[in-house]
Amino acid sequence: MSRPGIDRIARAGMVALVLAGCAPTPSAPVRPALDLPAAWPGQPATGKAIDVARWWRIFGDSRLDQLVTEALANNLDLAMTIARVDEARGLLAQADADRMPLIDATAQADRSRVSRRTSVQQPAGTPTERNNLRATINASYEIDLWDRLRNASAAARAELLAAEAARDTVRIALAAQAAQSYFTLRALDAQLDVTRRSIGLRERALELQRKRVEAGVLAELDLRQLEAELAAVRAQLAPLEGARSREEAALALLLGRSPRAIMADTVVAESGSTLAALAAVVPAGLPSELLLRRPDIVEAEQRLAAANARVAIARVAHFPSIALTGYLGVESAALGSLFSGPAGIWRAALALAQPIYAGGRLEVEIDIATARERQALAHYESVIQSAFRDVRSALASQAQARASYDAEQARILALQESVRLARLRYEGGLSSQLELLDAERNLLAAEINRIDALRAQHAAVANLMHALGGGWQ
């Protein structure tokens, strides 16, 4: 390259450095001041660490472990969020690539003919047909004086982190939904079992009473009362079976099973396993700041960071853009001389573009980006508020569900004794059969309520883990 050419490029570089000194200072990321509680209200004094990635193992149910694993592997809603993460990762790679020089190679061959009948007369002996061969390596690079490309990369990186957090939000919600659906299914199975056992006991009692009526020992009115009571208990089967079928289909959908499997497969609990009440979770001393790692809060925070970076991008649109371009190669009319010394060609250029008038577009773009940043900030604060509300409600539900279960358990013990005494009184002729039927009916309702209270207690624990964003170490 000649000395004058080097001098011109050096002067252009000096201009670029002067412009860089005028670059606007990027605004600091907006973060709201958070007024967090010092501790969780109503938490137990004891507890243990819970694996964040597999918090559902606190239930100690291997069948539930299998179902949650199946849901995380096959659920289509989760598959969509994973695809969005892959898309965001590609967009980040694209934004990072924009900060690098672009180099490519071109090869061109053309043959042309000019007319001798135009107003432009060709010199005598000039051929009318020409060949031209050209091969070059081209390069272009935008000087990122105002950090436009760096902020675009930062925005894309924040969007990737937000997409990953959204994926984790779906993971936690999916695990909680699968656990709650599984416990509902188990509760319905237990209620069906209690109802069928009650029907069996009443059928045997009815058969015995029929013999007593035939022998003239028992009035027919008592027999009809037993028949009506048996029919009433049988009537409870159909709604329970219908609810179980619907819950099983909903769980199969969460598991990502095929349409054929949704119609045909059954979901059963581990053989011989029984539900047991769980101790309360969230031990004392667990900081409330732990909630800030909840994936939906992380997602909102990263969306805010991306919006902040886009405000900076909109602001620098008022400043000039500088691009370096050039090529190096060979050009010749004949292939034999294409790579000879005289065929060499090169070009270096610096282009500067400064917006002058855009009809107010640039100012509007700043206003739009700033408004979106305010929206992201409000959304971030709203998500945090909702998260603490969710945890408070879940903590209360956990305590209330355990209290309800304990009350139902005590009620069953009392009603079992009541049925025993009512049967003795009836057999001793001290009370009517109606009194015994009332006691048995109350005991059946209490057993069904206890099963539902146990389901609610397990569901409350799953909901609390969902509200906390998983477990803790």
GIHUTA-V193655 format. One record per residue. N is the residue number from 1. PHI is phi in degrees with one decimal (none if undefined). OMEGA is omega in whole degrees, 0 to 359 (none if undefined). D_FIRST is the distance of its C-alpha to the first C-alpha in whole Angstrom. Layout:
n=N phi=PHI omega=OMEGA d_first=D_FIRST
n=N phi=PHI omega=OMEGA d_first=D_FIRST
This chain:
n=1 phi=none omega=183 d_first=0
n=2 phi=-72.4 omega=180 d_first=4
n=3 phi=-61.7 omega=177 d_first=7
n=4 phi=-59.3 omega=180 d_first=9
n=5 phi=-64.0 omega=178 d_first=7
n=6 phi=-63.6 omega=179 d_first=7
n=7 phi=-62.4 omega=181 d_first=10
n=8 phi=-65.5 omega=179 d_first=11
n=9 phi=-66.8 omega=178 d_first=11
n=10 phi=-62.5 omega=179 d_first=13
n=11 phi=-64.3 omega=178 d_first=15
n=12 phi=-64.9 omega=178 d_first=16
n=13 phi=-65.6 omega=178 d_first=16
n=14 phi=-63.2 omega=177 d_first=19
n=15 phi=-62.0 omega=180 d_first=21
n=16 phi=-63.0 omega=179 d_first=21
n=17 phi=-65.6 omega=177 d_first=23
n=18 phi=-62.4 omega=178 d_first=25
n=19 phi=-64.3 omega=179 d_first=26
n=20 phi=-62.3 omega=178 d_first=27
n=21 phi=-66.1 omega=179 d_first=29
n=22 phi=-92.9 omega=185 d_first=31
n=23 phi=-62.5 omega=179 d_first=31
n=24 phi=-70.5 omega=177 d_first=35
n=25 phi=-75.4 omega=181 d_first=37
n=26 phi=-65.1 omega=180 d_first=38
n=27 phi=-72.8 omega=179 d_first=42
n=28 phi=-71.8 omega=178 d_first=44
n=29 phi=-57.8 omega=181 d_first=46
n=30 phi=-82.8 omega=176 d_first=49
n=31 phi=-135.3 omega=180 d_first=52
n=32 phi=-75.9 omega=173 d_first=55
n=33 phi=-77.2 omega=185 d_first=58
n=34 phi=-104.7 omega=177 d_first=60
n=35 phi=-100.3 omega=187 d_first=64
n=36 phi=-96.0 omega=176 d_first=65
n=37 phi=-69.1 omega=181 d_first=68
n=38 phi=-73.7 omega=183 d_first=69
n=39 phi=-154.3 omega=177 d_first=71
n=40 phi=-80.2 omega=180 d_first=72
n=41 phi=-77.2 omega=173 d_first=76
n=42 phi=65.5 omega=181 d_first=78
n=43 phi=-88.8 omega=180 d_first=76
n=44 phi=-71.3 omega=182 d_first=78
n=45 phi=-82.6 omega=182 d_first=79
n=46 phi=-125.5 omega=178 d_first=78
n=47 phi=172.2 omega=181 d_first=75
n=48 phi=-143.0 omega=178 d_first=72
n=49 phi=-65.7 omega=180 d_first=69
n=50 phi=-127.0 omega=181 d_first=68
n=51 phi=-59.0 omega=182 d_first=65
n=52 phi=-61.8 omega=186 d_first=62
n=53 phi=-74.4 omega=184 d_first=61
n=54 phi=-136.3 omega=184 d_first=65
n=55 phi=-63.4 omega=183 d_first=67
n=56 phi=-67.6 omega=179 d_first=70
n=57 phi=-70.9 omega=176 d_first=71
n=58 phi=-63.8 omega=180 d_first=73
n=59 phi=-80.2 omega=178 d_first=75
n=60 phi=62.7 omega=182 d_first=76
n=61 phi=-119.7 omega=183 d_first=76
n=62 phi=-65.2 omega=178 d_first=74
n=63 phi=-66.9 omega=176 d_first=75
n=64 phi=-62.9 omega=177 d_first=73
n=65 phi=-56.0 omega=180 d_first=70
n=66 phi=-63.4 omega=183 d_first=70
n=67 phi=-68.5 omega=179 d_first=70
n=68 phi=-65.1 omega=177 d_first=67
n=69 phi=-60.4 omega=178 d_first=65
n=70 phi=-64.3 omega=180 d_first=66
n=71 phi=-64.0 omega=181 d_first=65
n=72 phi=-66.3 omega=180 d_first=62
n=73 phi=-87.1 omega=192 d_first=61
n=74 phi=-122.7 omega=184 d_first=62
n=75 phi=-63.1 omega=186 d_first=62
n=76 phi=-76.1 omega=176 d_first=60
n=77 phi=-62.6 omega=177 d_first=60
n=78 phi=-67.5 omega=179 d_first=58
n=79 phi=-61.2 omega=178 d_first=56
n=80 phi=-66.1 omega=179 d_first=54
n=81 phi=-68.1 omega=177 d_first=53
n=82 phi=-66.1 omega=177 d_first=52
n=83 phi=-65.2 omega=178 d_first=50
n=84 phi=-67.2 omega=175 d_first=49
n=85 phi=-63.3 omega=179 d_first=47
n=86 phi=-62.0 omega=178 d_first=45
n=87 phi=-64.0 omega=180 d_first=44
n=88 phi=-63.5 omega=178 d_first=43
n=89 phi=-65.4 omega=177 d_first=41
n=90 phi=-66.0 omega=178 d_first=39
n=91 phi=-65.8 omega=176 d_first=38
n=92 phi=-65.7 omega=178 d_first=37
n=93 phi=-61.3 omega=178 d_first=35
n=94 phi=-66.1 omega=179 d_first=34
n=95 phi=-65.9 omega=177 d_first=33
n=96 phi=-66.2 omega=180 d_first=32
n=97 phi=-66.2 omega=179 d_first=29
n=98 phi=-65.0 omega=180 d_first=28
n=99 phi=-85.5 omega=181 d_first=27
n=100 phi=-97.7 omega=174 d_first=24
n=101 phi=-63.3 omega=177 d_first=21
n=102 phi=-106.9 omega=182 d_first=22
n=103 phi=-124.8 omega=176 d_first=20
n=104 phi=-144.7 omega=180 d_first=21
n=105 phi=-122.4 omega=178 d_first=21
n=106 phi=-131.1 omega=175 d_first=22
n=107 phi=-132.8 omega=186 d_first=23
n=108 phi=-139.6 omega=175 d_first=24
n=109 phi=-136.7 omega=178 d_first=26
n=110 phi=-143.8 omega=178 d_first=28
n=111 phi=-131.5 omega=185 d_first=30
n=112 phi=-138.7 omega=178 d_first=31
n=113 phi=-134.5 omega=178 d_first=34
n=114 phi=-107.4 omega=180 d_first=34
n=115 phi=-87.7 omega=173 d_first=37
n=116 phi=-94.8 omega=183 d_first=39
n=117 phi=-106.8 omega=180 d_first=41
n=118 phi=-87.5 omega=179 d_first=39
n=119 phi=-70.7 omega=178 d_first=39
n=120 phi=-91.2 omega=182 d_first=35
n=121 phi=-83.6 omega=177 d_first=36
n=122 phi=-83.9 omega=177 d_first=33
n=123 phi=-58.3 omega=180 d_first=33
n=124 phi=-60.0 omega=179 d_first=35
n=125 phi=86.0 omega=178 d_first=34
n=126 phi=-72.8 omega=181 d_first=32
n=127 phi=-67.5 omega=179 d_first=33
n=128 phi=-82.7 omega=180 d_first=34
n=129 phi=-112.2 omega=184 d_first=33
n=130 phi=-134.3 omega=172 d_first=29
n=131 phi=-112.2 omega=177 d_first=28
n=132 phi=-146.1 omega=177 d_first=24
n=133 phi=-117.9 omega=185 d_first=23
n=134 phi=-147.5 omega=176 d_first=20
n=135 phi=-136.9 omega=183 d_first=19
n=136 phi=-141.1 omega=167 d_first=17
n=137 phi=-109.1 omega=187 d_first=16
n=138 phi=-107.6 omega=178 d_first=17
n=139 phi=-139.5 omega=175 d_first=17
n=140 phi=-145.0 omega=183 d_first=18
n=141 phi=-155.5 omega=176 d_first=20
n=142 phi=-95.7 omega=178 d_first=22
n=143 phi=-77.2 omega=185 d_first=22
n=144 phi=-87.2 omega=183 d_first=26
n=145 phi=-64.5 omega=188 d_first=26
n=146 phi=-101.3 omega=179 d_first=30
n=147 phi=64.2 omega=177 d_first=31
n=148 phi=-63.5 omega=181 d_first=32
n=149 phi=-70.1 omega=178 d_first=31
n=150 phi=-64.4 omega=178 d_first=32
n=151 phi=-68.6 omega=176 d_first=35
n=152 phi=-63.5 omega=177 d_first=35
n=153 phi=-66.0 omega=179 d_first=35
n=154 phi=-63.4 omega=178 d_first=38
n=155 phi=-64.1 omega=179 d_first=40
n=156 phi=-65.3 omega=178 d_first=39
n=157 phi=-66.1 omega=178 d_first=40
n=158 phi=-64.2 omega=178 d_first=43
n=159 phi=-65.2 omega=177 d_first=44
n=160 phi=-64.7 omega=178 d_first=44
n=161 phi=-62.1 omega=178 d_first=47
n=162 phi=-65.8 omega=178 d_first=49
n=163 phi=-64.6 omega=177 d_first=49
n=164 phi=-65.4 omega=177 d_first=50
n=165 phi=-66.9 omega=177 d_first=53
n=166 phi=-63.1 omega=176 d_first=54
n=167 phi=-61.5 omega=180 d_first=54
n=168 phi=-66.5 omega=175 d_first=56
n=169 phi=-60.0 omega=179 d_first=58
n=170 phi=-65.8 omega=178 d_first=59
n=171 phi=-58.6 omega=182 d_first=60
n=172 phi=-65.4 omega=179 d_first=62
n=173 phi=-62.7 omega=181 d_first=64
n=174 phi=-64.6 omega=179 d_first=65
n=175 phi=-62.0 omega=180 d_first=66
n=176 phi=-65.7 omega=179 d_first=68
n=177 phi=-64.9 omega=179 d_first=70
n=178 phi=-64.3 omega=179 d_first=70
n=179 phi=-63.9 omega=181 d_first=72
n=180 phi=-64.0 omega=178 d_first=74
n=181 phi=-65.4 omega=180 d_first=75
n=182 phi=-63.8 omega=180 d_first=76
n=183 phi=-68.7 omega=175 d_first=78
n=184 phi=-63.5 omega=179 d_first=80
n=185 phi=-62.8 omega=179 d_first=80
n=186 phi=-65.9 omega=178 d_first=82
n=187 phi=-65.2 omega=178 d_first=84
n=188 phi=-64.8 omega=176 d_first=85
n=189 phi=-61.1 omega=180 d_first=86
n=190 phi=-67.0 omega=179 d_first=88
n=191 phi=-66.2 omega=176 d_first=90
n=192 phi=-63.8 omega=180 d_first=91
n=193 phi=-64.4 omega=179 d_first=92
n=194 phi=-62.8 omega=181 d_first=94
n=195 phi=-65.2 omega=179 d_first=96
n=196 phi=-66.6 omega=177 d_first=96
n=197 phi=-64.8 omega=178 d_first=98
n=198 phi=-65.5 omega=178 d_first=100
n=199 phi=-63.8 omega=179 d_first=101
n=200 phi=-60.9 omega=179 d_first=102
n=201 phi=-63.4 omega=180 d_first=105
n=202 phi=-70.1 omega=177 d_first=106
n=203 phi=-63.8 omega=178 d_first=107
n=204 phi=-66.8 omega=178 d_first=109
n=205 phi=-64.9 omega=179 d_first=110
n=206 phi=-64.3 omega=179 d_first=111
n=207 phi=-62.2 omega=178 d_first=113
n=208 phi=-65.7 omega=181 d_first=115
n=209 phi=-70.5 omega=176 d_first=116
n=210 phi=-60.7 omega=179 d_first=117
n=211 phi=-64.1 omega=179 d_first=119
n=212 phi=-68.7 omega=177 d_first=121
n=213 phi=-66.2 omega=179 d_first=121
n=214 phi=-63.0 omega=179 d_first=123
n=215 phi=-83.9 omega=179 d_first=125
n=216 phi=78.1 omega=181 d_first=126
n=217 phi=-88.3 omega=185 d_first=125
n=218 phi=-123.0 omega=178 d_first=122
n=219 phi=-72.8 omega=181 d_first=122
n=220 phi=-65.6 omega=178 d_first=120
n=221 phi=-59.9 omega=179 d_first=118
n=222 phi=-64.0 omega=179 d_first=116
n=223 phi=-65.2 omega=180 d_first=115
n=224 phi=-64.8 omega=176 d_first=114
n=225 phi=-63.6 omega=177 d_first=112
n=226 phi=-64.5 omega=179 d_first=110
n=227 phi=-63.3 omega=179 d_first=109
n=228 phi=-65.3 omega=179 d_first=108
n=229 phi=-66.1 omega=178 d_first=106
n=230 phi=-63.6 omega=179 d_first=105
n=231 phi=-64.6 omega=180 d_first=103
n=232 phi=-65.9 omega=179 d_first=102
n=233 phi=-69.2 omega=178 d_first=100
n=234 phi=-60.7 omega=181 d_first=99
n=235 phi=-64.9 omega=179 d_first=97
n=236 phi=-78.0 omega=183 d_first=95
n=237 phi=-67.3 omega=186 d_first=93
n=238 phi=-59.1 omega=178 d_first=92
n=239 phi=-61.2 omega=179 d_first=90
n=240 phi=-65.9 omega=179 d_first=88
n=241 phi=-65.7 omega=177 d_first=88
n=242 phi=-65.0 omega=178 d_first=86
n=243 phi=-64.1 omega=179 d_first=84
n=244 phi=-66.2 omega=180 d_first=83
n=245 phi=-63.5 omega=179 d_first=82
n=246 phi=-66.4 omega=180 d_first=79
n=247 phi=-67.0 omega=179 d_first=78
n=248 phi=-65.8 omega=177 d_first=77
n=249 phi=-66.1 omega=179 d_first=75
n=250 phi=-64.8 omega=179 d_first=73
n=251 phi=-67.1 omega=178 d_first=73
n=252 phi=-60.9 omega=177 d_first=72
n=253 phi=-67.1 omega=177 d_first=69
n=254 phi=-60.8 omega=181 d_first=68
n=255 phi=-75.8 omega=179 d_first=67
n=256 phi=75.1 omega=182 d_first=65
n=257 phi=-77.7 omega=183 d_first=68
n=258 phi=-70.6 omega=177 d_first=68
n=259 phi=-56.0 omega=179 d_first=70
n=260 phi=-64.6 omega=180 d_first=73
n=261 phi=-67.4 omega=178 d_first=73
n=262 phi=-60.7 omega=181 d_first=73
n=263 phi=-80.0 omega=192 d_first=77
n=264 phi=-111.9 omega=188 d_first=78
n=265 phi=-74.3 omega=174 d_first=77
n=266 phi=-120.0 omega=178 d_first=79
n=267 phi=-113.4 omega=183 d_first=78
n=268 phi=-121.1 omega=178 d_first=80
n=269 phi=-79.2 omega=177 d_first=80
n=270 phi=-61.8 omega=184 d_first=80
n=271 phi=-60.2 omega=176 d_first=84
n=272 phi=81.3 omega=182 d_first=86
n=273 phi=-84.2 omega=177 d_first=84
n=274 phi=-131.4 omega=177 d_first=85
n=275 phi=-74.3 omega=177 d_first=84
n=276 phi=-132.6 omega=181 d_first=84
n=277 phi=-64.1 omega=182 d_first=84
n=278 phi=-101.4 omega=172 d_first=81
n=279 phi=-71.4 omega=180 d_first=80
n=280 phi=-65.1 omega=179 d_first=78
n=281 phi=-107.3 omega=184 d_first=75
n=282 phi=71.5 omega=183 d_first=72
n=283 phi=-72.8 omega=177 d_first=74
n=284 phi=-63.9 omega=179 d_first=74
n=285 phi=92.3 omega=179 d_first=71
n=286 phi=-75.8 omega=186 d_first=69
n=287 phi=-70.1 omega=179 d_first=66
n=288 phi=-69.4 omega=178 d_first=66
n=289 phi=-61.2 omega=178 d_first=62
n=290 phi=-56.4 omega=183 d_first=62
n=291 phi=-65.6 omega=183 d_first=62
n=292 phi=-67.8 omega=176 d_first=59
n=293 phi=-88.9 omega=178 d_first=57
n=294 phi=-58.7 omega=189 d_first=59
n=295 phi=-56.5 omega=182 d_first=56
n=296 phi=-69.5 omega=175 d_first=57
n=297 phi=-71.5 omega=176 d_first=57
n=298 phi=-60.6 omega=179 d_first=53
n=299 phi=-61.2 omega=180 d_first=52
n=300 phi=-62.2 omega=179 d_first=53
n=301 phi=-64.9 omega=180 d_first=51
n=302 phi=-71.7 omega=174 d_first=48
n=303 phi=-63.2 omega=177 d_first=48
n=304 phi=-64.9 omega=179 d_first=49
n=305 phi=-62.8 omega=179 d_first=45
n=306 phi=-64.9 omega=179 d_first=44
n=307 phi=-64.1 omega=179 d_first=45
n=308 phi=-63.7 omega=179 d_first=44
n=309 phi=-65.4 omega=181 d_first=40
n=310 phi=-73.0 omega=173 d_first=40
n=311 phi=-63.5 omega=178 d_first=42
n=312 phi=-61.6 omega=178 d_first=39
n=313 phi=-63.0 omega=180 d_first=36
n=314 phi=-65.9 omega=182 d_first=38
n=315 phi=-69.1 omega=183 d_first=38
n=316 phi=-78.0 omega=176 d_first=34
n=317 phi=-64.7 omega=177 d_first=34
n=318 phi=-76.0 omega=186 d_first=35
n=319 phi=-97.3 omega=183 d_first=31
n=320 phi=-69.0 omega=174 d_first=28
n=321 phi=-109.2 omega=183 d_first=26
n=322 phi=-123.4 omega=181 d_first=22
n=323 phi=-129.1 omega=175 d_first=20
n=324 phi=-104.6 omega=177 d_first=16
n=325 phi=-135.7 omega=178 d_first=16
n=326 phi=178.7 omega=175 d_first=13
n=327 phi=-149.3 omega=178 d_first=13
n=328 phi=-141.8 omega=182 d_first=11
n=329 phi=-174.5 omega=182 d_first=14
n=330 phi=-136.3 omega=178 d_first=15
n=331 phi=-149.6 omega=183 d_first=18
n=332 phi=-157.6 omega=177 d_first=20
n=333 phi=-84.6 omega=182 d_first=24
n=334 phi=-131.8 omega=182 d_first=25
n=335 phi=-64.7 omega=183 d_first=25
n=336 phi=-65.8 omega=181 d_first=25
n=337 phi=-107.0 omega=185 d_first=22
n=338 phi=-64.3 omega=185 d_first=20
n=339 phi=-105.6 omega=176 d_first=18
n=340 phi=-84.9 omega=182 d_first=18
n=341 phi=-57.8 omega=182 d_first=14
n=342 phi=-64.7 omega=182 d_first=14
n=343 phi=-82.1 omega=183 d_first=15
n=344 phi=-67.3 omega=178 d_first=12
n=345 phi=-137.9 omega=172 d_first=11
n=346 phi=-157.6 omega=179 d_first=9
n=347 phi=-154.5 omega=174 d_first=10
n=348 phi=-131.6 omega=184 d_first=10
n=349 phi=-143.7 omega=174 d_first=13
n=350 phi=-123.7 omega=182 d_first=16
n=351 phi=-116.1 omega=178 d_first=19
n=352 phi=-122.0 omega=180 d_first=22
n=353 phi=-121.8 omega=181 d_first=26
n=354 phi=-122.5 omega=176 d_first=29
n=355 phi=-62.0 omega=179 d_first=32
n=356 phi=-114.7 omega=180 d_first=34
n=357 phi=-144.5 omega=180 d_first=38
n=358 phi=-131.8 omega=177 d_first=39
n=359 phi=66.4 omega=180 d_first=42
n=360 phi=84.6 omega=183 d_first=43
n=361 phi=-62.0 omega=185 d_first=42
n=362 phi=-64.9 omega=178 d_first=40
n=363 phi=-65.0 omega=179 d_first=43
n=364 phi=-65.7 omega=179 d_first=45
n=365 phi=-63.6 omega=176 d_first=43
n=366 phi=-65.0 omega=180 d_first=43
n=367 phi=-61.3 omega=180 d_first=47
n=368 phi=-64.1 omega=181 d_first=47
n=369 phi=-63.2 omega=179 d_first=45
n=370 phi=-67.3 omega=178 d_first=47
n=371 phi=-63.9 omega=178 d_first=50
n=372 phi=-66.5 omega=177 d_first=49
n=373 phi=-65.5 omega=178 d_first=49
n=374 phi=-64.2 omega=176 d_first=52
n=375 phi=-61.4 omega=180 d_first=54
n=376 phi=-64.2 omega=179 d_first=52
n=377 phi=-65.6 omega=179 d_first=53
n=378 phi=-64.0 omega=179 d_first=57
n=379 phi=-65.2 omega=179 d_first=57
n=380 phi=-60.7 omega=179 d_first=56
n=381 phi=-65.1 omega=180 d_first=59
n=382 phi=-65.7 omega=179 d_first=61
n=383 phi=-64.1 omega=178 d_first=60
n=384 phi=-63.6 omega=178 d_first=61
n=385 phi=-59.7 omega=180 d_first=64
n=386 phi=-63.9 omega=181 d_first=65
n=387 phi=-63.7 omega=180 d_first=64
n=388 phi=-68.9 omega=174 d_first=67
n=389 phi=-63.0 omega=180 d_first=69
n=390 phi=-59.6 omega=181 d_first=69
n=391 phi=-66.7 omega=180 d_first=70
n=392 phi=-61.4 omega=180 d_first=73
n=393 phi=-64.9 omega=181 d_first=74
n=394 phi=-67.8 omega=177 d_first=74
n=395 phi=-62.6 omega=179 d_first=75
n=396 phi=-65.3 omega=180 d_first=78
n=397 phi=-63.7 omega=179 d_first=79
n=398 phi=-62.0 omega=180 d_first=78
n=399 phi=-66.7 omega=181 d_first=81
n=400 phi=-67.8 omega=180 d_first=83
n=401 phi=-65.0 omega=178 d_first=83
n=402 phi=-66.2 omega=178 d_first=84
n=403 phi=-64.3 omega=178 d_first=87
n=404 phi=-63.7 omega=180 d_first=88
n=405 phi=-63.9 omega=180 d_first=88
n=406 phi=-60.5 omega=179 d_first=90
n=407 phi=-65.9 omega=179 d_first=93
n=408 phi=-65.7 omega=178 d_first=93
n=409 phi=-63.7 omega=178 d_first=93
n=410 phi=-65.7 omega=179 d_first=96
n=411 phi=-64.6 omega=181 d_first=98
n=412 phi=-64.7 omega=179 d_first=98
n=413 phi=-59.7 omega=179 d_first=100
n=414 phi=-69.2 omega=182 d_first=102
n=415 phi=-71.0 omega=176 d_first=103
n=416 phi=-62.0 omega=176 d_first=103
n=417 phi=-67.0 omega=179 d_first=106
n=418 phi=-64.2 omega=178 d_first=107
n=419 phi=-64.4 omega=180 d_first=107
n=420 phi=-61.9 omega=180 d_first=109
n=421 phi=-68.0 omega=179 d_first=112
n=422 phi=-64.1 omega=179 d_first=112
n=423 phi=-68.3 omega=178 d_first=113
n=424 phi=-63.6 omega=180 d_first=115
n=425 phi=-64.5 omega=180 d_first=117
n=426 phi=-67.4 omega=180 d_first=117
n=427 phi=-67.5 omega=177 d_first=118
n=428 phi=-86.7 omega=178 d_first=121
n=429 phi=76.4 omega=182 d_first=122
n=430 phi=-92.4 omega=179 d_first=121
n=431 phi=-147.6 omega=181 d_first=118
n=432 phi=-83.8 omega=178 d_first=117
n=433 phi=-65.5 omega=180 d_first=115
n=434 phi=-60.9 omega=178 d_first=113
n=435 phi=-63.7 omega=178 d_first=112
n=436 phi=-66.6 omega=179 d_first=111
n=437 phi=-63.2 omega=178 d_first=108
n=438 phi=-62.1 omega=180 d_first=107
n=439 phi=-64.9 omega=179 d_first=106
n=440 phi=-66.9 omega=178 d_first=104
n=441 phi=-63.8 omega=178 d_first=102
n=442 phi=-65.2 omega=179 d_first=101
n=443 phi=-66.9 omega=178 d_first=100
n=444 phi=-62.4 omega=179 d_first=98
n=445 phi=-63.0 omega=180 d_first=96
n=446 phi=-67.4 omega=179 d_first=96
n=447 phi=-63.7 omega=178 d_first=94
n=448 phi=-66.3 omega=178 d_first=92
n=449 phi=-65.4 omega=179 d_first=91
n=450 phi=-64.5 omega=178 d_first=90
n=451 phi=-61.7 omega=180 d_first=88
n=452 phi=-68.6 omega=178 d_first=86
n=453 phi=-66.2 omega=177 d_first=86
n=454 phi=-67.3 omega=176 d_first=84
n=455 phi=-62.2 omega=181 d_first=82
n=456 phi=-63.3 omega=180 d_first=81
n=457 phi=-68.2 omega=177 d_first=81
n=458 phi=-66.4 omega=179 d_first=78
n=459 phi=-64.6 omega=179 d_first=76
n=460 phi=-66.4 omega=177 d_first=76
n=461 phi=-65.4 omega=178 d_first=75
n=462 phi=-62.2 omega=180 d_first=72
n=463 phi=-67.4 omega=178 d_first=71
n=464 phi=-66.6 omega=178 d_first=71
n=465 phi=-63.8 omega=176 d_first=68
n=466 phi=-63.5 omega=182 d_first=67
n=467 phi=-65.4 omega=180 d_first=67
n=468 phi=-80.6 omega=182 d_first=65
n=469 phi=81.5 omega=181 d_first=62
n=470 phi=111.0 omega=182 d_first=64
n=471 phi=-90.9 omega=181 d_first=65
n=472 phi=-152.7 omega=179 d_first=64
n=473 phi=-106.7 omega=none d_first=64
